[in-house]
Amino acid sequence: MIENYSSLFTPGIFVINPNKKNEWGIGQIQSSINELITVNFENVGKKTIDISEINLEIININEISRSIS
């Protein structure tokens, strides 16, 4: 396990919740304080997520844009 996992989730990073990716869509991290991450998702708005309980996946938004073009 990564010692300081929350340091990966910094404002501006794009993420998905793999269990709700179709429902919530892509989100952008707004803030990160310890294990609590605030994310603004495209379909459901802002959610505060405890990353010790819910897994978020970091995505590369540029790769997604290229695959759509």
MDAnalysis code that builds the backbone (N, CA, C; Angstrom):
import MDAnalysis as mda
import numpy as np

u = mda.Universe.empty(207, n_residues=69, atom_resindex=np.repeat(np.arange(69), 3), trajectory=True)
u.add_TopologyAttr("name", ["N", "CA", "C"] * 69)
u.add_TopologyAttr("resid", np.arange(1, 70))
u.add_TopologyAttr("resname", ["MET", "ILE", "GLU", "ASN", "TYR", "SER", "SER", "LEU", "PHE", "THR", "PRO", "GLY", "ILE", "PHE", "VAL", "ILE", "ASN", "PRO", "ASN", "LYS", "LYS", "ASN", "GLU", "TRP", "GLY", "ILE", "GLY", "GLN", "ILE", "GLN", "SER", "SER", "ILE", "ASN", "GLU", "LEU", "ILE", "THR", "VAL", "ASN", "PHE", "GLU", "ASN", "VAL", "GLY", "LYS", "LYS", "THR", "ILE", "ASP", "ILE", "SER", "GLU", "ILE", "ASN", "LEU", "GLU", "ILE", "ILE", "ASN", "ILE", "ASN", "GLU", "ILE", "SER", "ARG", "SER", "ILE", "SER"])
u.atoms.positions = np.array([
    [0.843, -1.196, 0.000],
    [0.000, 0.000, 0.000],
    [0.875, 1.242, 0.000],
    [0.424, 2.272, -0.683],
    [1.168, 3.522, -0.747],
    [1.044, 4.243, 0.585],
    [2.178, 4.673, 1.112],
    [2.212, 5.316, 2.429],
    [1.359, 6.586, 2.489],
    [1.564, 7.499, 1.528],
    [0.833, 8.768, 1.535],
    [-0.024, 8.846, 0.273],
    [-0.982, 7.964, 0.195],
    [-1.850, 7.825, -0.978],
    [-2.558, 9.121, -1.325],
    [-2.970, 9.877, -0.314],
    [-3.731, 11.103, -0.567],
    [-2.914, 12.156, -1.301],
    [-1.588, 12.088, -1.258],
    [-0.771, 13.081, -1.956],
    [-0.869, 12.937, -3.473],
    [-1.356, 11.802, -3.962],
    [-1.561, 11.624, -5.400],
    [-2.755, 12.425, -5.900],
    [-3.695, 12.702, -5.015],
    [-4.949, 13.352, -5.397],
    [-4.875, 14.846, -5.101],
    [-4.331, 15.592, -6.050],
    [-4.167, 17.032, -5.886],
    [-5.181, 17.777, -6.756],
    [-5.521, 19.010, -6.396],
    [-6.481, 19.773, -7.197],
    [-6.080, 19.849, -8.671],
    [-7.088, 19.672, -9.519],
    [-6.882, 19.725, -10.961],
    [-6.800, 18.363, -11.620],
    [-6.504, 17.321, -10.843],
    [-6.388, 15.963, -11.386],
    [-7.790, 15.442, -11.743],
    [-7.880, 14.715, -12.866],
    [-9.142, 14.113, -13.281],
    [-9.225, 12.679, -12.783],
    [-10.405, 12.299, -12.288],
    [-10.608, 10.976, -11.699],
    [-11.969, 10.411, -12.104],
    [-12.113, 9.110, -11.887],
    [-13.420, 8.465, -11.972],
    [-13.579, 7.580, -10.747],
    [-14.826, 7.344, -10.381],
    [-15.146, 6.314, -9.393],
    [-15.513, 5.095, -10.227],
    [-14.650, 4.060, -10.252],
    [-14.913, 2.928, -11.144],
    [-16.243, 2.228, -10.894],
    [-16.770, 2.332, -9.689],
    [-18.060, 1.695, -9.391],
    [-19.252, 2.512, -9.874],
    [-19.023, 3.795, -10.179],
    [-20.127, 4.658, -10.603],
    [-19.749, 5.510, -11.808],
    [-18.792, 5.042, -12.622],
    [-18.278, 5.896, -13.696],
    [-19.342, 6.288, -14.717],
    [-20.273, 5.405, -15.025],
    [-21.321, 5.760, -15.986],
    [-22.323, 6.737, -15.386],
    [-22.612, 6.583, -14.114],
    [-23.572, 7.452, -13.437],
    [-22.970, 8.826, -13.115],
    [-21.748, 8.845, -12.566],
    [-21.127, 10.095, -12.110],
    [-20.340, 10.802, -13.207],
    [-19.741, 10.047, -14.118],
    [-18.900, 10.627, -15.156],
    [-17.504, 10.952, -14.633],
    [-16.804, 11.781, -15.386],
    [-15.452, 12.203, -15.028],
    [-15.540, 13.327, -14.017],
    [-14.618, 13.306, -13.051],
    [-14.576, 14.357, -12.052],
    [-13.214, 15.028, -11.999],
    [-13.207, 16.262, -11.534],
    [-11.955, 16.987, -11.331],
    [-11.824, 17.321, -9.852],
    [-10.672, 16.994, -9.280],
    [-10.444, 17.239, -7.863],
    [-10.395, 18.738, -7.593],
    [-11.169, 19.159, -6.600],
    [-11.219, 20.556, -6.196],
    [-10.341, 20.818, -4.974],
    [-10.342, 19.871, -4.032],
    [-9.512, 20.012, -2.835],
    [-9.186, 18.647, -2.268],
    [-8.126, 18.613, -1.464],
    [-7.669, 17.374, -0.856],
    [-7.110, 17.688, 0.521],
    [-7.784, 17.184, 1.550],
    [-7.328, 17.369, 2.924],
    [-7.291, 16.002, 3.574],
    [-6.061, 15.529, 3.822],
    [-5.846, 14.189, 4.363],
    [-6.543, 13.161, 3.489],
    [-7.478, 12.406, 4.023],
    [-8.163, 11.354, 3.275],
    [-9.438, 11.844, 2.584],
    [-9.827, 13.103, 2.803],
    [-11.059, 13.633, 2.208],
    [-10.746, 14.419, 0.935],
    [-11.359, 13.982, -0.148],
    [-11.147, 14.585, -1.457],
    [-12.489, 15.140, -1.940],
    [-12.511, 16.414, -2.331],
    [-13.714, 16.995, -2.925],
    [-13.537, 16.986, -4.438],
    [-14.511, 16.372, -5.111],
    [-14.443, 16.197, -6.559],
    [-15.713, 16.763, -7.184],
    [-15.553, 17.495, -8.275],
    [-16.699, 17.986, -9.035],
    [-16.886, 17.061, -10.237],
    [-17.937, 16.221, -10.178],
    [-18.217, 15.261, -11.242],
    [-19.164, 15.877, -12.266],
    [-18.995, 15.481, -13.521],
    [-19.762, 16.081, -14.611],
    [-21.262, 15.801, -14.522],
    [-21.672, 14.664, -13.981],
    [-23.096, 14.324, -13.970],
    [-23.801, 14.535, -12.636],
    [-23.052, 14.592, -11.536],
    [-23.692, 14.668, -10.218],
    [-23.171, 15.812, -9.348],
    [-22.293, 16.633, -9.887],
    [-21.785, 17.770, -9.123],
    [-20.736, 17.371, -8.093],
    [-20.642, 18.169, -7.030],
    [-19.589, 17.967, -6.028],
    [-19.913, 16.831, -5.068],
    [-18.884, 16.024, -4.824],
    [-18.952, 14.935, -3.854],
    [-17.701, 15.005, -2.993],
    [-17.860, 14.791, -1.691],
    [-16.714, 14.654, -0.799],
    [-16.523, 13.174, -0.544],
    [-15.324, 12.695, -0.862],
    [-15.048, 11.265, -0.843],
    [-13.917, 10.967, 0.122],
    [-14.117, 9.950, 0.959],
    [-13.075, 9.447, 1.847],
    [-12.330, 8.358, 1.078],
    [-11.098, 8.661, 0.656],
    [-10.386, 7.704, -0.197],
    [-9.888, 6.470, 0.558],
    [-10.054, 6.465, 1.875],
    [-9.749, 5.227, 2.592],
    [-10.906, 4.242, 2.466],
    [-12.070, 4.724, 1.998],
    [-13.249, 3.870, 1.849],
    [-13.687, 3.681, 0.401],
    [-13.429, 4.671, -0.443],
    [-13.861, 4.609, -1.842],
    [-12.644, 4.786, -2.743],
    [-12.494, 3.881, -3.697],
    [-11.370, 3.917, -4.610],
    [-11.649, 4.880, -5.763],
    [-10.747, 5.806, -5.998],
    [-10.810, 6.664, -7.169],
    [-9.667, 6.296, -8.095],
    [-9.915, 6.376, -9.394],
    [-8.863, 6.129, -10.377],
    [-8.508, 7.432, -11.062],
    [-7.220, 7.730, -11.108],
    [-6.739, 8.902, -11.835],
    [-6.762, 8.561, -13.318],
    [-7.278, 9.496, -14.120],
    [-7.331, 9.274, -15.567],
    [-6.584, 10.392, -16.281],
    [-6.167, 10.098, -17.494],
    [-5.514, 11.087, -18.345],
    [-6.561, 11.609, -19.316],
    [-7.043, 12.802, -19.066],
    [-8.112, 13.392, -19.881],
    [-7.675, 13.584, -21.329],
    [-6.385, 13.759, -21.573],
    [-5.878, 13.939, -22.934],
    [-6.033, 12.675, -23.760],
    [-5.830, 11.508, -23.153],
    [-6.010, 10.245, -23.872],
    [-7.461, 10.031, -24.239],
    [-8.369, 10.413, -23.360],
    [-9.802, 10.274, -23.645],
    [-10.191, 11.175, -24.811],
    [-9.694, 12.412, -24.821],
    [-10.017, 13.356, -25.892],
    [-9.537, 12.839, -27.241],
    [-8.358, 12.250, -27.288],
    [-7.818, 11.728, -28.540],
    [-8.616, 10.543, -29.048],
    [-9.115, 9.693, -28.157],
    [-9.857, 8.523, -28.604],
    [-11.244, 8.902, -29.136],
    [-11.752, 10.057, -28.730],
    [-13.056, 10.523, -29.221],
    [-12.915, 11.164, -30.594],
    [-11.790, 11.820, -30.848],
    [-11.570, 12.544, -32.123],
    [-11.504, 11.624, -33.302],
])
